[in-house]
């Protein structure tokens, strides 16, 4: 066998092995939907808190954060994620008592769920304004077959 043929055969083998691993390791039959949303304030800033419904159908233990990339936009501008500790070291520091209407489980998207399990993770974002609809992009993290989808929260 010539060197060129051997290299070609090895490349085909590596490609086939890679595709087999990718197809078996990136199942896309999870369900992620928006369950509800609510609004709050952090000082003068308006916040949206989104509660998702995540159902794990992968065949293995996983979390929403491992399976999806969540992005929010208003007027084609990405919204910044809100975190309780964000202002911890600034003069504008807010305590949790100042933000009682913002209480949510900010770590819930990292919680691992067994195959077949369901959970309700939450995420919060700063709004640019309260008059423009919010576009939510839900993108499977590592999938060859699933495409991102868009949900709209109407604020107008």
Buried (B, 14 or more C-beta within 10 A) or exposed (E): EEEEEEEEEEEEEEEEEEEEEEEEEBBBEBEBEEEEBBBBBBEEEBBBBBBBBBBBEBEEEBBBBBBBEBBBBBEEEEBEBBEBEBBEEEEEEBEEEEBEEBEBEBEBBEBBBEEEBEBBBBBBBBBBEEEBEBBBBBBBBEBEEBEEEEEEBEBE
